[in-house]
Amino acid sequence: MSAVSAVSAVTSPTGTGGRGPRASASPAGASPAGAFPAGASPVTMAGALNRALADSLAADDRVVVFGEDVGPLGGVFRVTDGLAARFGEQRVFDTPLAESAIVGTAIGMAMNGLVPVVEMQFDAFAYPAFEQVTSHLAKLRNRTRGRLALPVVIRVPFGGGIGGVEHHSDSSEAYYTHTPGLRVVTPGTPADAYRLLRQAVNCPDPIVFLEPKRRYWSKETAVLTAEGPPIDRAVVRRPGRDVTLIAYGGMVATALEAAAAAVEEDWDVEVIDLRSLSPLDEETLTESVCRTGRAVIVHEAAGFGGYGAEVAARLTERCFHYLEAPILRVTGFDIPYPPPHLERFHLPNPDRILDAIARLQWEGDGA
């Protein structure tokens, strides 16, 4: 399919702004040179997810992995590479091109004791399964008054940054977070991709697992372990005192790059990786924003009705008397996803983030 060729043209657009070129920041969550823990090795996010699936399959015979092209091909992004050969076609297998049937089958399997991990090949390809997700997957536990749990993980490569066309670059998180009964998580680093996916497979709740496809080939030197922050907690990727920069998924690395560049402007920026979009870790966010007094939220999805609006509303309610300036958002534009040669203008980049930080009514700026 056309998307296969798209993965070879991955870019990480940084945009062009009035400040001139910047040095690249360290990858999200990367350790300083010489500070790697014993046993750490370089791993990509795709590799970490592959390892998480393999370890989950090995640890629990109830786990099954299926979806379009996830078998011998190993998936469009090769996240399931080698799993069918290792675990056999009874546990890792291809399905017809029928997303509604994929999720419906997963629901039936979970009702009968299995733990399905299914892949939607691209974000917008999941829409035909939306009725199954919202009407059945999210509601069956409540409908049965807790008698039935549905431990289903739906893996969704989401977001832009790979030079893909529409239907291959959607940020659809708000649809899922608006649905009670679903957990929604997204990793920002390779090590956290492993941790979150292992935790998701072990969770009794249905989970939409959003994988930032633009970061599939980002590398981190780390030890892959399921131990660490719980699945529903945010983490501080970079401590700071002047402003809280809130991001998730593919925007975590972009936020860290902006925070590193902000040092030149004498701004000490704290970066929070949400990790869990639903439920939202309001405690970690509130502590940070009440301390810094300023906040900027970053995501690729369109701004109007986007996930950042909910975060801004909740922080305003909880932190109003601590705020030194309105909470701002840096998002994709309110348009259908643009063609590949224009996506670098659409996606948030460090310059747009720094421009937002500059608007936060700093003392002496005349605001």
C-alpha positions, -999 to +999 in steps of 0.1 A: +000+000+000+011+036-005+017+040+032+046+015+032+067+038+010+058+067+033+077+052+062+110+056+044+105+093+042+102+101+078+110+137+088+111+155+121+101+190+110+115+218+132+101+246+111+117+279+104+113+309+127+128+342+134+154+329+158+176+311+134+189+274+136+191+256+169+212+227+181+192+195+184+180+186+219+186+152+234+158+127+227+129+126+251+139+108+283+175+103+272+201+102+300+232+124+300+264+110+285+280+085+309+248+082+330+233+051+315+222+024+339+239-010+338+226-032+310+212-003+290+213-005+252+201+016+223+165+008+212+140+024+189+104+029+199+093+004+173+119-021+187+107-014+223+070-021+213+081-053+195+099-064+226+069-056+248+046-077+226+070-106+225+074-105+263+037-103+268+030-132+245+057-152+263+044-144+298+007-151+293-007-178+270-040-159+269-025-130+249-031-130+212-020-104+186-039-098+154-047-072+127-040-062+091-006-074+080+007-080+115+017-117+107+045-126+083+049-090+071+054-077+106+031-047+102+034-017+080+059-002+106+074-036+114+063-034+150+052-071+150+082-083+130+091-119+138+063-125+163+043-148+140+073-170+133+082-172+170+047-177+185+028-193+156-003-184+136-027-193+164-014-164+185-002-138+159-022-137+128-035-115+099-071-105+095-092-093+066-093-055+060-123-051+083-116-029+113-151-033+128-147-071+126-113-069+142-125-051+173-158-071+174-138-103+174-115-090+201-145-082+223-158-117+219-124-132+227-120-110+258-155-121+270-143-156+268-110-152+287-084-142+261-064-110+261-064-096+226-039-070+214-051-057+180-036-032+156-054-006+136-030-001+107-034+037+107-052+062+129-080+071+105-084+034+095-098+028+129-130+049+123-150+019+108-145+002+142-156+033+162-191+019+169-177-013+183-153+007+205-177+033+218-209+012+220-196-021+232-159-022+242-163+009+264-197+000+279-198-038+284-184-038+319-209-012+331-237-029+311-230-062+330-225-044+363-189-055+365-194-092+357-175-089+324-141-073+320-127-066+286-089-066+287-085-054+251-056-033+238-062-014+206-028-003+191-032+028+169-003+044+151-013+081+152-002+116+143+018+130+114+054+137+107+061+108+083+051+125+050+018+105+049-014+117+033-048+122+050-062+090+066-026+082+075-018+111+098-048+118+121-046+127+158-079+111+170-072+111+207-101+134+216-127+109+202-115+082+226-109+103+257-145+116+254-157+080+258-161+069+294-150+034+300-118+036+279-083+042+290-062+061+265-024+062+268+004+073+245+042+069+250+067+097+244+100+077+246+111+042+236+115+030+272+081+042+281+066+026+251+078-007+264+066+000+299+032+013+290+024-015+266+034-042+291+012-024+317-016-021+292-017-058+283-018-066+321-047-041+327-082-054+330-097-024+313-100-017+275-072+005+264-066+026+233-028+026+229-018+055+207+017+051+191+033+083+177+044+070+144+068+099+138+089+086+168+089+049+158+126+053+148+137+076+176+164+059+197+171+059+234+197+040+255+177+024+282+169-008+301+135-020+291+114-028+321+077-028+331+086-013+364+082+024+369+054+050+370+019+035+370+000+035+337-022+064+348+005+089+360+022+117+342+060+122+345+082+153+346+107+148+317+126+181+325+122+201+357+119+238+356+107+268+375+093+294+351+066+277+329+050+242+326+051+228+291+026+199+287+029+174+259+022+138+250+031+113+223+051+126+194+052+161+209+072+152+239+105+153+220+094+186+204+086+201+238+120+190+251+137+206+222+119+239+228+127+238+265+164+234+257+163+263+233+144+284+259+175+286+280+188+312+256+159+334+265+165+328+303+133+307+306+136+276+328+109+253+313+094+223+330+083+196+306+055+171+316+048+140+295+011+132+302+014+095+291-021+088+302-048+110+285-077+092+302-076+092+331-057+124+334-032+128+362-044+162+374-023+160+406+010+161+388-001+189+365-017+210+393+015+208+414+036+220+386+014+248+373+007+261+408+045+263+413+054+279+379+023+300+374+024+296+336+015+267+313+015+259+276-001+227+261+012+212+229-005+187+206-007+179+169-045+177+167-066+207+157-070+232+184-108+236+184-123+210+206-089+194+210-076+175+240-056+205+252-088+225+257-099+200+284-065+202+301-065+240+300-101+241+315-092+218+344-060+236+352-078+269+351-103+256+376-077+242+399-049+268+396-067+300+388-053+320+417-018+308+410-017+317+373+004+347+361-010+345+326-037+327+306-029+290+297-020+288+260-021+260+235+001+252+205-017+229+182-023+218+146-045+241+126-082+237+123-080+221+088-080+186+073-046+172+074-025+188+047-005+171+019+030+159+028+049+189+014+029+212+037+028+193+070+059+210+084+038+242+085+009+224+102+027+206+130+038+224+162+075+230+163+099+246+188+096+281+173+058+281+177+062+268+213+087+295+221+065+322+206+037+310+229+060+311+259+069+347+250+032+356+252+029+346+288+030+381+302+065+382+316+075+410+338+089+440+319+076+428+285+050+455+283+021+431+285 
